[in-house]
């Protein structure tokens, strides 16, 4: 994937993070998902006072994309502006990302500082049985 495309996706994640609903943790997250046809779908974390009912930005973006008919994605960028350091996706989000994205799909996440993590779905979710079984 071209660096400019990933930079654009990252900028979308940063912008949408400002719309997160995080009154309990004060930890906003924005995700931007690149669909196979070039469409970008975004999502934010939405908290609830019953914490188990909250949803992460990454899953919000993916579920919104699926509801619009998209099933495969080329890349994802995740912004956590309330953290200086990069914060990667939680385990549940890694599982959902792995369900819809190939192992070599690019993933970028970063906070408000200058450090960014550029990795792949396969590096986030090693030994993913879903992809391993498909390859046999």
VEXBA-97918 format. One line per 4 residues: number of its first residue (from 1); for each residue x, y, z of N, C-alpha, C, O. Coordinates in Angstrom, 2 decimals, m for minus. Last residue first. Layout:
VEXBA-97918
NUM> X Y Z X Y Z X Y Z X Y Z | ... $
This chain:
VEXBA-97918
136> m4.71 m24.24 4.09 m4.45 m25.69 3.99 m5.31 m26.35 2.97 m5.21 m27.56 2.76 | m5.43 m21.64 4.45 m4.25 m21.88 3.64 m3.96 m23.37 3.46 m3.04 m23.73 2.72 | m7.52 m21.66 6.23 m7.82 m21.31 4.83 m6.66 m21.66 3.91 m6.86 m21.94 2.73 | m6.16 m22.16 8.61 m7.02 m23.20 8.06 m7.37 m22.93 6.60 m7.49 m23.87 5.81 $
132> m4.87 m19.68 8.98 m4.08 m20.90 8.84 m4.92 m22.01 8.21 m4.42 m22.72 7.34 | m6.99 m17.93 9.34 m6.18 m17.81 8.14 m5.34 m19.05 7.93 m5.12 m19.44 6.78 | m7.99 m19.00 11.78 m8.87 m18.76 10.63 m8.06 m18.72 9.34 m8.41 m19.39 8.37 | m5.86 m18.97 13.60 m6.33 m20.25 13.06 m7.24 m20.06 11.85 m7.24 m20.92 10.97 $
128> m3.13 m17.06 13.72 m4.58 m16.93 13.56 m5.12 m18.18 12.87 m4.85 m18.40 11.69 | m0.52 m16.56 14.53 m1.09 m17.91 14.67 m2.61 m17.88 14.62 m3.28 m18.58 15.38 | m0.90 m13.13 15.58 m0.12 m14.26 15.06 m0.83 m15.59 15.34 m1.63 m15.71 16.27 | m2.11 m10.39 15.17 m2.82 m11.60 15.53 m2.06 m12.81 14.96 m2.51 m13.44 14.00 $
124> m0.34 m8.43 14.38 m1.22 m8.16 15.52 m1.85 m9.45 16.07 m2.08 m9.58 17.27 | 0.80 m9.61 12.17 1.67 m9.33 13.32 0.85 m9.02 14.56 1.28 m9.31 15.68 | m1.43 m9.74 10.48 m0.75 m10.97 10.90 0.17 m10.78 12.09 0.31 m11.67 12.92 | m1.93 m7.03 10.03 m2.91 m7.82 10.77 m2.25 m9.09 11.30 m2.49 m9.49 12.44 $
120> 1.12 m5.14 10.54 0.15 m5.86 9.72 m0.83 m6.60 10.63 m0.60 m6.77 11.82 | 2.25 m1.79 11.21 2.38 m3.23 11.31 1.39 m3.87 10.35 0.90 m3.22 9.43 | 3.47 0.97 12.61 3.03 0.49 11.31 3.31 m1.01 11.29 4.46 m1.44 11.33 | 2.98 3.20 15.10 3.26 1.80 14.86 2.64 1.45 13.51 1.44 1.62 13.31 $
116> 4.54 6.31 15.82 3.49 5.54 15.14 3.94 4.10 15.05 5.13 3.81 14.94 | 5.31 9.10 17.79 5.51 7.68 17.54 4.29 7.06 16.88 3.16 7.25 17.33 | 4.62 11.69 18.47 5.18 11.46 17.13 5.40 9.99 16.80 5.65 9.65 15.65 | 1.41 11.74 20.20 2.85 11.99 20.05 3.32 11.66 18.64 2.52 11.40 17.75 $
112> m1.15 10.89 20.32 m0.94 12.28 19.95 0.53 12.64 19.79 0.86 13.72 19.30 | m0.84 7.59 19.00 m1.49 8.54 19.88 m1.21 9.95 19.39 m1.06 10.19 18.19 | m1.49 5.12 16.47 m0.66 6.12 17.14 m1.52 6.98 18.05 m2.73 7.08 17.89 | m1.32 2.53 14.04 m1.94 3.14 15.21 m0.94 4.05 15.90 0.27 3.81 15.91 $
108> m2.04 0.82 11.06 m1.29 1.90 11.69 m2.05 2.36 12.93 m3.26 2.55 12.88 | m1.72 m2.02 9.13 m2.38 m1.45 10.31 m1.47 m0.35 10.84 m0.28 m0.57 11.03 | m2.11 m3.72 5.99 m1.45 m2.74 6.86 m2.36 m2.24 7.98 m3.57 m2.07 7.82 | m2.43 m7.22 5.50 m3.07 m5.90 5.45 m2.40 m4.94 6.43 m2.14 m5.30 7.58 $
104> m1.55 m9.81 5.64 m0.58 m8.80 5.19 m1.17 m7.39 5.09 m0.49 m6.47 4.64 | m3.80 m11.30 6.43 m2.67 m11.14 7.34 m1.67 m10.08 6.94 m1.01 m9.50 7.80 | m6.87 m9.67 5.49 m5.80 m10.62 5.28 m4.63 m10.31 6.21 m4.49 m9.19 6.70 | m9.86 m9.13 7.40 m8.68 m8.61 6.71 m7.63 m9.70 6.59 m7.49 m10.54 7.47 $
100> m11.95 m10.14 8.90 m12.28 m9.45 7.65 m11.08 m8.97 6.85 m11.24 m8.46 5.74 | m10.93 m11.36 11.16 m12.05 m12.00 10.47 m12.25 m11.43 9.06 m12.65 m12.14 8.14 | m9.10 m9.57 12.20 m8.62 m10.79 11.56 m9.69 m11.53 10.79 m9.38 m12.27 9.85 | m10.87 m7.76 13.39 m10.02 m7.33 12.27 m9.55 m8.55 11.49 m9.59 m8.55 10.26 $
96> m11.81 m9.43 15.43 m12.74 m8.96 14.40 m11.96 m8.48 13.18 m12.35 m8.76 12.04 | m9.44 m9.82 16.92 m10.18 m10.96 16.38 m11.10 m10.53 15.24 m11.16 m11.20 14.21 | m8.84 m7.20 17.62 m7.90 m7.96 16.80 m8.59 m9.16 16.16 m8.34 m9.47 15.00 | m11.01 m6.61 19.26 m10.89 m5.93 17.98 m9.91 m6.66 17.06 m10.14 m6.75 15.85 $
92> m10.38 m8.24 21.44 m11.63 m8.46 20.72 m11.56 m7.81 19.34 m11.99 m8.40 18.35 | m7.90 m7.11 22.29 m7.99 m8.48 21.78 m9.24 m8.75 20.98 m9.18 m9.41 19.94 | m7.55 m3.70 21.07 m7.75 m4.70 22.12 m7.86 m6.09 21.48 m7.92 m6.20 20.25 | m4.99 m2.10 19.09 m6.36 m2.60 19.28 m6.42 m3.64 20.40 m5.45 m4.37 20.65 $
88> m2.48 0.00 20.73 m2.97 m0.94 19.74 m4.38 m1.41 20.05 m4.91 m1.16 21.13 | m1.46 3.18 21.08 m2.22 2.16 21.78 m2.85 1.27 20.72 m3.65 1.72 19.90 | 1.42 5.28 21.24 0.51 4.45 20.46 m0.18 3.40 21.33 0.44 2.81 22.21 | 1.44 8.00 23.66 2.03 6.81 23.04 0.99 6.04 22.23 m0.20 6.15 22.51 $
84> m0.35 9.88 24.56 0.82 10.33 23.81 1.40 9.15 23.03 1.80 9.30 21.88 | m3.82 9.70 24.31 m2.61 9.03 24.74 m1.45 9.57 23.92 m1.57 9.69 22.70 | m5.92 10.84 23.06 m5.78 11.11 24.49 m4.62 10.36 25.13 m4.46 10.37 26.35 | m6.04 9.95 20.43 m5.50 11.27 20.70 m5.31 11.60 22.18 m4.60 12.56 22.51 $
80> m5.58 7.36 18.80 m5.91 7.52 20.22 m5.34 8.85 20.70 m4.27 8.88 21.31 | m6.55 5.94 15.74 m6.02 7.12 16.43 m6.51 7.15 17.88 m7.70 6.98 18.14 | m5.81 3.61 13.30 m6.45 3.82 14.60 m5.75 4.97 15.32 m4.53 4.96 15.49 | m6.52 2.25 10.12 m5.72 3.19 10.91 m6.52 3.51 12.18 m7.74 3.67 12.13 $
76> m6.34 m0.53 7.91 m7.04 0.17 8.99 m6.04 1.07 9.72 m4.87 0.71 9.90 | m6.92 m1.99 4.65 m6.07 m1.39 5.68 m6.95 m0.75 6.75 m8.12 m0.47 6.52 | m8.74 m3.43 3.03 m7.33 m3.38 2.66 m6.42 m2.87 3.76 m5.25 m3.26 3.82 | m11.40 m5.75 3.57 m10.80 m4.44 3.77 m9.30 m4.51 3.55 m8.66 m5.53 3.84 $
72> m14.58 m7.10 2.79 m13.13 m7.24 2.80 m12.49 m5.86 2.80 m12.97 m4.93 2.14 | m17.26 m6.38 2.77 m16.86 m7.56 3.53 m15.35 m7.75 3.62 m14.89 m8.52 4.47 | m19.94 m4.06 2.60 m18.52 m4.32 2.42 m18.10 m5.49 3.31 m18.53 m5.59 4.46 | m22.58 m3.38 3.19 m22.32 m4.36 2.14 m20.86 m4.65 1.86 m20.56 m5.43 0.96 $
68> m23.11 m1.86 5.33 m23.21 m1.19 4.03 m22.87 m2.12 2.87 m22.87 m1.70 1.71 | m22.54 m3.52 7.41 m23.94 m3.13 7.24 m24.17 m2.42 5.90 m25.30 m2.40 5.40 | m19.77 m3.51 7.16 m20.51 m4.73 6.82 m21.98 m4.40 6.58 m22.59 m4.94 5.66 | m19.26 m0.92 8.14 m18.92 m1.27 6.75 m19.69 m2.51 6.30 m20.21 m2.55 5.19 $
64> m20.08 m1.17 10.78 m20.75 m0.20 9.91 m20.49 m0.54 8.44 m21.39 m0.45 7.61 | m18.21 m3.05 11.66 m19.63 m3.41 11.65 m20.43 m2.46 10.77 m21.36 m2.88 10.09 | m15.83 m1.51 11.38 m16.02 m2.75 10.62 m17.49 m3.13 10.55 m17.98 m3.49 9.48 | m16.31 0.64 13.17 m16.04 0.88 11.75 m16.32 m0.38 10.92 m16.97 m0.30 9.87 $
60> m16.67 m0.76 15.60 m17.72 0.13 15.10 m17.53 0.37 13.60 m18.50 0.30 12.84 | m14.21 m1.97 15.88 m15.38 m2.81 15.62 m16.53 m1.97 15.09 m17.29 m2.42 14.23 | m12.69 0.38 16.33 m12.35 m0.55 15.26 m13.55 m1.42 14.89 m13.86 m1.58 13.71 | m13.83 1.59 18.60 m13.86 2.27 17.30 m13.62 1.30 16.14 m14.27 1.39 15.10 $
56> m15.80 m0.56 20.76 m14.55 0.05 20.31 m14.69 0.64 18.91 m15.57 0.25 18.15 | m18.57 m0.02 22.86 m18.02 m0.62 21.65 m16.79 0.17 21.22 m16.75 1.40 21.31 | m20.18 m0.96 25.99 m19.40 m0.04 25.14 m18.90 m0.78 23.90 m18.82 m2.01 23.89 | m21.26 m2.73 27.68 m22.09 m2.35 26.53 m21.39 m1.35 25.62 m21.93 m0.95 24.59 $
52> m19.55 m2.96 29.79 m19.62 m4.07 28.85 m20.45 m3.76 27.61 m20.34 m4.46 26.61 | m20.13 m0.68 31.37 m18.96 m0.71 30.50 m18.99 m1.83 29.47 m18.49 m1.65 28.36 | m22.64 1.17 31.72 m22.47 m0.27 31.88 m21.37 m0.66 30.90 m21.64 m0.93 29.73 | m22.34 3.64 30.59 m22.01 3.51 32.02 m21.95 2.05 32.44 m21.28 1.72 33.41 $
48> m20.60 3.37 27.50 m21.86 3.30 28.23 m21.50 3.12 29.70 m20.48 2.52 30.02 | m18.97 4.74 24.57 m19.03 4.16 25.91 m20.45 4.16 26.47 m21.34 4.85 25.97 | m17.75 4.16 21.54 m18.97 4.67 22.16 m19.12 3.96 23.49 m19.36 2.75 23.55 | m15.14 4.99 19.31 m15.58 4.26 20.49 m16.80 4.96 21.07 m16.88 6.19 21.08 $
44> m15.97 5.26 15.79 m15.44 5.79 17.06 m15.85 4.87 18.20 m16.78 4.07 18.07 | m15.18 4.86 12.30 m15.91 4.52 13.52 m15.22 5.12 14.72 m14.03 5.44 14.68 | m15.49 5.04 8.69 m14.90 5.39 9.99 m15.78 4.91 11.13 m16.96 4.60 10.96 | m14.49 3.93 5.56 m15.56 3.89 6.56 m14.89 4.16 7.90 m13.85 3.58 8.21 $
40> m13.69 4.76 2.31 m13.22 4.79 3.70 m14.44 4.85 4.60 m15.31 5.71 4.45 | m13.32 3.03 m0.77 m14.19 3.72 0.18 m13.58 3.66 1.57 m13.01 2.64 1.96 | m11.79 1.37 m2.33 m11.25 2.68 m2.00 m12.11 3.51 m1.06 m11.69 4.57 m0.60 | m12.73 m1.19 m2.59 m12.99 m0.27 m3.71 m12.48 1.15 m3.45 m12.72 2.05 m4.26 $
36> m12.05 m2.42 m0.16 m11.38 m2.84 m1.39 m11.58 m1.87 m2.54 m10.69 m1.73 m3.38 | m11.82 0.15 2.40 m12.49 m0.95 1.71 m11.77 m1.25 0.39 m10.99 m0.44 m0.10 | m10.16 1.07 5.19 m10.11 1.20 3.74 m10.72 m0.04 3.11 m10.20 m1.15 3.26 | m11.19 2.71 8.08 m11.08 1.42 7.41 m11.12 1.63 5.90 m12.02 2.30 5.39 $
32> m10.30 4.31 10.95 m10.64 4.49 9.54 m10.25 3.22 8.81 m9.12 2.73 8.92 | m11.22 5.14 14.26 m10.69 4.16 13.32 m11.18 4.50 11.92 m12.32 4.91 11.73 | m10.51 6.73 17.34 m11.10 6.80 16.01 m10.44 5.77 15.13 m9.24 5.54 15.22 | m11.15 7.21 20.75 m10.50 6.39 19.73 m11.26 6.58 18.42 m12.49 6.59 18.40 $
28> m10.62 8.83 23.90 m11.25 8.77 22.59 m10.43 7.92 21.61 m9.20 7.92 21.64 | m11.08 8.66 27.02 m10.10 8.06 26.12 m10.77 7.83 24.77 m11.40 6.80 24.53 | m12.65 9.13 29.23 m11.98 10.27 28.59 m10.85 9.80 27.67 m9.81 10.45 27.57 | m14.17 7.18 30.42 m12.72 6.97 30.39 m11.96 8.22 29.92 m10.76 8.35 30.18 $
24> m16.69 8.46 30.28 m16.27 7.74 31.49 m14.76 7.55 31.54 m14.14 7.74 32.59 | m17.32 9.62 27.83 m17.44 10.43 29.04 m16.92 9.76 30.31 m16.72 10.43 31.32 | m16.84 9.26 24.92 m16.03 8.63 25.97 m16.10 9.41 27.28 m15.07 9.84 27.80 | m17.51 9.09 21.80 m18.31 9.32 23.00 m17.64 8.55 24.14 m17.85 7.35 24.30 $
20> m15.72 10.78 19.16 m15.94 9.65 20.05 m16.78 10.06 21.26 m16.76 11.21 21.69 | m14.98 12.78 17.47 m16.41 12.56 17.65 m16.74 11.39 18.57 m17.91 11.04 18.75 | m12.29 12.70 17.18 m12.83 13.86 17.89 m14.33 13.69 18.18 m14.88 14.39 19.03 | m11.83 10.60 15.49 m11.62 10.39 16.93 m12.22 11.52 17.76 m12.60 11.32 18.91 $
16> m11.97 11.62 12.94 m13.17 11.01 13.49 m13.03 10.76 14.99 m14.04 10.73 15.70 | m9.32 12.61 12.57 m10.48 13.50 12.53 m11.69 12.88 13.23 m12.35 13.54 14.03 | m7.76 10.27 12.73 m7.54 11.38 13.66 m8.76 12.29 13.73 m9.19 12.70 14.81 | m8.74 8.83 10.55 m8.87 8.28 11.91 m8.70 9.38 12.96 m9.42 9.41 13.96 $
12> m7.94 10.51 8.47 m9.37 10.28 8.70 m9.61 9.72 10.11 m10.57 10.11 10.77 | m5.17 10.24 8.71 m5.78 11.55 8.93 m7.28 11.42 9.19 m7.84 12.14 10.02 | m4.91 7.54 7.96 m4.54 7.97 9.31 m5.18 9.32 9.65 m5.68 9.51 10.76 | m5.58 7.69 5.29 m6.41 6.88 6.19 m6.17 7.29 7.63 m7.10 7.39 8.43 $
8> m3.45 9.24 4.38 m4.82 9.74 4.27 m5.75 8.99 5.22 m6.61 9.60 5.86 | m1.33 7.46 4.89 m1.36 8.77 5.56 m2.77 9.36 5.52 m3.23 9.92 6.52 | m1.98 5.41 3.15 m2.01 5.14 4.58 m2.03 6.45 5.37 m2.69 6.53 6.40 | m1.65 6.78 0.73 m2.95 6.20 1.07 m3.06 5.94 2.56 m4.09 6.21 3.18 $
4> 1.09 7.42 0.90 0.09 8.49 0.85 m1.30 7.98 1.22 m2.05 8.65 1.92 | 2.32 4.87 0.77 2.40 5.65 2.00 1.33 6.75 2.03 0.73 7.00 3.08 | 0.50 2.22 m0.78 1.27 3.45 m0.87 1.20 4.23 0.44 0.17 4.25 1.11 | 0.84 m1.18 0.00 0.00 0.00 0.00 0.89 1.24 0.00 1.90 1.30 0.70 $
